[in-house]
Structures are given as C-alpha cells and as structure tokens.
Amino acid sequence: MKKNEDDASLALKSLSSGRWVLAMTGASGIPYALRLLEVLFDLCEEVHVVVSDAAIRVMHEEHKRKGSSGRKLSRSQLSTEELIGRPDRNGKVIFHSPNDIGASIASGSHPCDGMVIVPCSMSTLAAVSNGLASNLIHRAADVVLKENRKLIIVPRETPLSLIHLENMTKVVRCGATLIPAMPGFYHQPTEIQDLVDMLVMKILDQMGYSLDLVQRWGKAAEEDTSVKLSMI
Ligand SMILES: Cc1cc2nc3c(=O)[nH]c(=O)nc-3n(C[C@H](O)[C@H](O)[C@H](O)COP(=O)(O)O)c2cc1C
C-alpha cells in the first residue's frame, strides 16, 4: 500500500511541476507578459523568464516606468522588482539570457509544465514553427514540443501575411496552443487593464489555472437571475 502511495505521488509529481517558462519577444503587447508574470509570481513554484533583445526594445516603448530616466532598460536590470514591482525574495523567478543555449530550460530533462511565449513576434513564430533552435527561446519551445508539454503562443501582428498564417497553422499542427493577442469586449472593459486581464485569463485557463481576472461570460447573467429569484 505504501509503495502504491509512493508511486502515486511520483506520478503526480511528473504530471505537474509548477515550473513554467515565460518568454517575451519583440512584438507589441509587453503589458500582457508583465501581468502574466505578476500572476505566476504568486502561483508557480518556479518561473524561468527569457526576454529577447527586441522585447527589451519594445519594453522601452510600452513599459515606461514612472520616474525612470527614459533610458533603455538593460538586460542586467531585468528583475521582478523592475518589471512588476515585487522583489523576488525566494528566488523563484530565474532570468536567462536568450544567448545562453546551455541554460536548464534548453534540455528536456529539466522538469517543467510548459512554456508561454507572450507576446510572440512573427520572427520567433517563424523560428519555432520551423524548428530553428538558434537561441534559448526557440530551443526551449522546441524542447517543450518534443517533450509533448504545453506550448502557448500569443502572436501579435496585423495584418497577417500568408507566411504568418502558415507558420501559425504549422505550430498548432505540431501541438502548440495559439492565443492571438485579441482581447474581447463582451466583459465591458472600462480600462486598458481589463483588456489585458481578459487575455491573461485566457492564457491562464490554458495553463490549467482557473482565475477569474475579469467577469466570465455567463456569470453576470447567472448573478442577475439569482438576484431576481431571491427577490421573488
Ligand atoms: C516598437 C516595436 C513594435 C513591434 N511590434 C511587432 C509586432 O507587433 N509583431 C511583430 O511580429 N514584430 C514586431 N516588431 C518587430 C520585432 O521586434 C522584430 O521582428 C524582431 O526581430 C523580433 O525579434 P525576436 O522575435 O527575437 O524578439 C516590433 C518592433 C518594435 C521596435
């Protein structure tokens, strides 16, 4: 009996490690990535973050910090404190350079549940869909696919060329989940944060974390009905 319990706990361990890879690339949409990092900081055991050079450039445009000198953020300044205003006292967020092809996440033997690429540029999408493991982001995505783990890609570009569309089709055929950066409006957003949260909630749903960051479709109607019923 004891052995069975041990086996069960081993099996559970292998199903979910609470470790995720979060890659940010040079497409517009850095606020999605930062909000996701903020949520994962509380939820996950370990988050491995890889930020491409182009993402640092886009971050400069989209994440202007209050009181910052206006100078471009350097790679060495990347930290949870800098990005989400939370110091990482337990060392659960590990930043990797995209050039570090020997990082832990470059190997399938490193336990992890999967990877999210948000925002995903068309350049990174092309690399992933064609198996080019030339930097750590591409390699980690390649590993996640070959190990049959969850790969969530959040592409952002408009309009889309046939090359983009074909690359999207290919990664989905290979097992990736595509969540285009297309927030909905049916939850009646009043702030940009509502739009960001809508998309981040969709990503979290795919990761297996069910968090109501915004009101889900059907919930308002249910609440209205229950109010009406309690009034009868
Ligand atoms: C401000 C800014 C916004 C950009 N937005 C996009 C975008 O939305 N989608 C995209 O595919 N590329 C976009 N690019 C171009 C990419 O950053 C560029 O193709 C880069 O080589 C991507 O490299 P990476 O995939 O290694 O991050 C943008 C570039 C800049 C400077």
The ligand as an ORCA input file, in Angstrom:
! r2SCAN-3c Opt
* xyz 0 1
  C       8.060     49.101    -31.077
  C       8.115     47.828    -31.891
  C       6.968     47.088    -32.038
  C       6.996     45.896    -32.770
  N       5.839     45.183    -32.884
  C       5.851     43.996    -33.524
  C       4.663     43.202    -33.555
  O       3.619     43.561    -33.024
  N       4.746     41.987    -34.157
  C       5.904     41.517    -34.712
  O       5.912     40.400    -35.227
  N       7.045     42.274    -34.713
  C       7.052     43.482    -34.133
  N       8.208     44.236    -34.076
  C       9.404     43.749    -34.786
  C      10.198     42.719    -33.975
  O      10.644     43.294    -32.778
  C      11.392     42.219    -34.802
  O      10.933     41.431    -35.881
  C      12.390     41.441    -34.001
  O      13.433     40.993    -34.842
  C      11.796     40.264    -33.272
  O      12.827     39.564    -32.602
  P      12.509     38.461    -31.502
  O      11.496     37.551    -32.084
  O      13.825     37.773    -31.289
  O      12.064     39.143    -30.269
  C       8.205     45.445    -33.352
  C       9.370     46.203    -33.182
  C       9.321     47.376    -32.459
  C      10.585     48.168    -32.263
*
